[in-house]
Amino acid sequence: RFSWKISSDLKNTMQVQYEIRVGKSETIEKSQVWKSKQKSDQSVLIAYNGPDLESNTIYYWQARVKDNHGNTSKWSSVQLFQTGLKAKDWVSNWVTVGGPDSSLSSPMLRKEFMIKKKIKTATAFITAKGLYEARLNGKKISDHYFAPGWTSYQDHIQYQAYDLTKSLKTGWNAFGISLGNGWYKGNIGFSGQSKFYGDTRALLFQLEVTYTNGTKEIFITDDTWKSANGPVLYSDIYNGETYDARQEQAGWDDVGFKENTSWKAVRIIPKGNEKLVGMSGPPVRKHETFKPVKIFKTPLGETVVDFGQNLVGWVVLNAKGAAGTKISISHAEVLDKTGNFYTTNLRSAKQRNQYILKNNVAQSFEPHFTFQGFRYVKIDGYPGELTADALTAVALYSDMKTTGTFTTSNALINQLQHNIQWGQKGNFVDV
């Protein structure tokens, strides 16, 4: 669907007619596949009504309008969109760990691919039953979090499309993708439900490459992928995450990694009845960051950090200590009336992240498949003196654009508006 805004120096200007054209190149008039001219004042979510669009194809479009003064605008700047995959286009397989998916750890899945020709375009289509974090040649492929998002998984699962044209290289490339429980398999709701949508985390991956010579190649998940458990020993939306740095396997997501005996062939599982659909909303990204405004001891002797803002996200922790040192970060929105850390309002949710250090090297930790609501955190087990430099709170929420602001001369009303906006941010974490 197409939308636009008109601008004019004349007062009382309204659109009375629009034209849209769509093509397969930036010179739309030479590659046109559809054009529409309508007498209408509509400029929001105009539906495409031309020939069927091809899958995984970039299309370009422009619009121009006529106003009530008889003026016709120039064609707008060229915009583009890329189509996704239809059901018949999916040739990949759902894969999971080799045996029953009974471990609390987050499995890591990997595969190396050979690119033999020069790439014109490359798009990876990825989804999961659970959450996934995808890496290519040692780096995350995007700044998105908690993909593929929360849906009624038995009915439809969202997939994401990533442009990897500039990220892939000629020769060997390595994909490493880790899976978390998320909303699919983890705890959900207020009655202690788990495995509500399923008990087996799984990955679906399809990389479609078009080469400059016009040939195409598709790389998929199949039984040649390998999996092993990694440093995320436990992850849950409500209860937090446990990460053991001693279990890291350096380079597992890069080319040339030597797999040890813990790496086993994945298992292909049957496709379900759920529909695969493109993203219907903006992805979750990192946004504001906050440093501690105060580190103090409560009357009970707890070490508590105040970030000065109630937010949804997580804390990035820097630490160095002996191997096996366990640091716990518990999260709370308020203190009780005596100034102690208060978590009764969390019901059964633990909201606790635990990090286990490897031997005396500087390390930086943040979760992968969980998030917390908090202003205060309680730190247990930190080696040495805890300073503000060691902690940063990061807000995560769906990448919503700000559409307006509101301020008054009244400080209390301004604070109420501030709280409303942060309440929106905290509740729009994909959901």
N, C-alpha and C positions, 0 to 999 in steps of 0.2 A: 504494500500500500504506500501511496505517495502523499507527502504533506509539504507545505511551504507557507511562508509569510510574505505578505506584500508590504512595501513601504512606498510612501509618496510624500512629496512636499505640499500637496494640495489637501485641504481639509475635506472631510466628508467623502473620502475616496473609498469605493467599494469595488470588489471584483464582480464582474458580470459574465465572464467567460474565461475558460482556461484551455490550454493545449498541453499535452504530455507526449513526449516521444521517447522510445526505448530502443537501444541498439546494442550490438555486440562489440563495439569499439568506441573510442572517444570521439571519433568522427561519426556521430550518430546518423546523420543524414545519408551516409554511405553504407551503413550496416543496420538500417532500421528494421526492427521486427514488429513494432506496434506504434501506432499513433492515434491519439484520441483528442477530439475538439468538442467541447460541450459548453452550452450556455448555462452557467451555474455559478453560484457564489461559494460553493464548497471548496475548501483548500486543505482539508484534514482527512487523512486516511482514504484517499481515492483508490479504489481497487483496480488492480491490473486486470484487463479484460481482453488480452490478446491470445495468440497461439501459445500452446503449452511451452513452458520454459524448460531448457535443458538442465539436468542436474549438474551440480558442482561447476557452475559457469558464472563468470563475471559479466554483468550487464551494466550499461551506462544509460542515464536518463537525464532529461531536462524538462523544464516547464516554462511556459510564459502565459501571461494573463492580459485580459482587456478590462479596463475599468469603466465606471459609469460616466466618465468624462470623454470617452471615446478613444483613450490612449491605449496602445498596445505595447507591452513591455518588450525588452530584449529577451532572448532565451537566457535562462538562468545558467550559472556555471554548471559544468557537467558533474553529476554525482554518480555513484556506483553502488551496486549491491551484488552479493554472491549467493547463488542458490545452494540449497543443501542437497541431501540425498533422499530419494524416494525409497519405499520399502524394497523394491526390486533391485535397487542399486547396492544394497548391503550384501557383500559376498564374504564378509569376515565371520569369525566364530566367537562366541562367548567362551572365555577361558577362566579357570580358577586354579587354586593350588592342586597338587597332584592327588592328595587324599581328601578326606573330609575337612571342611573349613572349620576346624574346632579350636584352633589356637587363638589366644587373645591378641597375639602380635599382629602387626600390620604386614602382610606379605609384600615383597618386592618382586616385580616381574620385569624381565629384561630380554632384549633381542637385538642383534646387530644385523644391519642391512647394508648391502652394497649398491651404491649409486654409480653407474658406469658411464653416464652421459651428462651433458650440460642441461641443467634444469631450467625450464621456462616458468612453471608454476608447481607448487607442492602444497597440498592441504591435508592435514590430519584431522579425521573425524573420530572423536573419542567419547566414550561414556562408560559408566560402571554401575553395578549394583552395589551400592555403598558410595564412598567418596574416593576420588583419585587425585594423585599429584603426579604430573607427567614431566619427565626430564629428557633432554636430548643432548648427547655429547657433553654430559656433566653439568648442564644448566637447566633450570626450569624453563618450560616453553612459553609460559605466560605469567601474568601477575594476578590471575584469578585464584580464588580460594573456594573450597567446599563444592566443587563441581562433582557431579552434574546438577546439583541442586535437589531440593525436596519436591517430589511430586507424588501422586498416587501411583507408586511404581508398578502395581499390578495392571494399571491401565495404560500409562505412558511414562516413558523415561526420556529426559532431555539429553541431547548430545551437543557437544561443542565442536566448532570448526576452527582450526588454527592454521594460519598462513605460515608455512615453514620454508618458503621459497629461498629466503636469505639465510636460513639457519642450517639447512642441510648442505653437505659438502660432497664433492666428487670423491668416491672411494667409500670406505666403511663409515657407517654412522651407527650410533647405539641409542636405543630408547630404553629408559628405565621408568617404570610406573609403579607407584606404591598405592595400596588400597587401605581404606579405613572403614569402620562400621557405619558411621554417619547415622542418618535417620533410617536407613534401610534395615540394618541389622542391630543397631545399638538400642539403648534405652530410649523410650519415647513416651510422652504422655505423663499423667500424674499417678498412674496405678502400677508403675514398675514394669510396664510392658517392654519386652525386648524381642528381637527377631520378628517384628510385626509384619514386615513385608517379605522376609526371607531369611534363611540361615546361611547362605553361601554368597560371599563377596565374589564379584566377577568383573572382568574387563572385556570391553569390546573396542577394538582399535582398527582403523582402516586409513592408510596413507595413500593418497592418490597423487601420482607424479606425472606431469606432462613435460616431455623433453623438447628442446628447441628444434629437434628434427621432426617433430610432430607425433612421435610415438608416445605411448602411455604405459605406465606400470602401476600396479596396486600391491601394496604390502599389507598384510593382515595379521591378526592374532590367530595362531594355530598351535598344534602340539609341539612345534619346535621352539617355542618360548620356554624360558626357565623361570623358576620362582624359588625364593628363600625368605625366611623371616629376617627382619632387620632390627634396628635399634628402637623402633616404636613398639614397646612391649604391650601397651594397652592404650586404647583411645575410645572415648565416648563423648557424645555431645554434652551430656549433663554432668558427667563425673570427672572429665578431664583426661589427661594423658600422662603416661609414664614413658620416659625416654632414657635408654641406657647407652651412653656414648661408647662404652666398651664393646658394644655389638655392631658398631659401624663397620661397613665394608667399603673402604675408600676406593672410588673409581667404579663402583658397581653400575653406574649409569653412564659410563663412558666406553670408548672403543679400547679393546685390548685387555679388558678385565679378565683375570684368570679365575674362573668359577671353581670353588672348592666343592667338597662332597655334599655340602648342605643345599646346593642348587639342584633342584629336581625338575623334570619336565612337567609342564602344566597339564591340566585336564580340560578337554572340551566338554561343555555342557549344552544340553538342548536349548534352542531358542524358545522363549516363552510367547505368550499371546500379547504381551504389551507392545504398544506402538512406540517407535522411535521418532521423536519430534525435535525440532530445533529449539534454541533458547527463546523463551517468551518474555524475558526480562533482562535487566542489566546484571553483569556478574558481580560477585562480591570482591572488593578490593580493599587494600589498606588505605586509610585516610589520615586523620589527625594523630599526632603523637604527643605524649605528655611525659614530662620528667617529674619525679617526686617533688611535692612541695614540703613534705615533712616525713622523717623517719623517726619513730618513737617507740617507747615501751609502754604497754598498757598496764593498768593496775595489776593484772595477772602475770605480768612479765613477758607478754608476747611481743615479738618484734613485728611492728606493723608499719606499712608504707601507705601514705595518703597521696593520691595523684590529683586531688582537687577537682575531679570531674567524674561523674557517674557515666560509664560508657560500656559498650559491648565490644569485646575484642580479646586481646591477650597481652601478657607481659613478656618482653624480650629480656632475658637474663644473661649477664656476663659473669663468668666464674672461673676460678682456677683452684685446683685442690687435688688431694690424693685420690687415686683410682678407687672407686666404690663409694665415694662420698655422695650421700643422697640429700638433695635440696628439695624441699616441698614449698610450693606456692599455693596458698588457699586464698579464695576471693570472697569479698563481701561488699554489699552496697552501703551498709551503715554500721556504726558502732552502737552498743547498747547504752543505756542511760548512765552507766558507770564508766563508760569509755573503753569497754572491752570489745574484742572482735565478735561480731554477731552474725550467725548463719542460720538461725532457726527458720527464717523466712524462706530459705532455700528448700525446705521440706527434705526430701531424700537426696537431692543433688549434692554431690561432693564438691564440685567446682575446684578440683585440686590437680595441679600439674606437678609431676615429680621428675627430677633430672638426676641421673647418676653419672658422675664424672669419670673421665678417663685420666690417665696419669699426668698430673701437674703440667698441663698445657692450657693456655687460655682458650676458653670455649664460649660460644654464644648459643643460647637455646631459645627456641620458640616452638609452640605446638604446630601440628600439621592438620589434625582432623577434629579439633574441638575449639570452642570459644567460651568466654565467660562474661558475665555481667558484674561490674564491680566499680568501686571507687578506691576501696582499701584492699591491700593484700597482706597476708601474714606469711612471713618467711621463717622456715625452720631448716636448720642444718647448714646454713651458709658458712663456708670456710673463711675465717678472717673477718675483718670489719666490713659491714655492709654500707656502701655509700651510694649516693644518687647516680653516680656514673654507671653503676652496675645494672640499672633498671630503666626500662622505657615501656610505657603503656602505649599500645597501638589500637586505634579504633578500626574495626572491620565492619563494613555494611555494604549493601548493594549500591552500585555506583550510580546513585540518583543525582541528577543535575539540579542545582538550586534554581528555582524559578522566580524567587522574589524574597524580599526582606521586610521586616516590620520592626520599627522601633518607636518608642514614645519618650516623653519626658518623665515618665514614672519608672523608677528603678525596679519596683516589685513586678510591674507588668512586663518589663523587659526580661526579668529573670524567669517569669512564667513562660514567656515565648521561647526563651533559651531552653528551658526544660522540655517544652513540647517538641522542639526540633530534635533534641537528643533522644527523647523517647521514640520518635519516629525512626531515627537512625538505628537505635538498638533493636527495634522490632522488625526492621526490614533487612534481615540477614538472609537473603534469598527468598524467604517465605513471603 
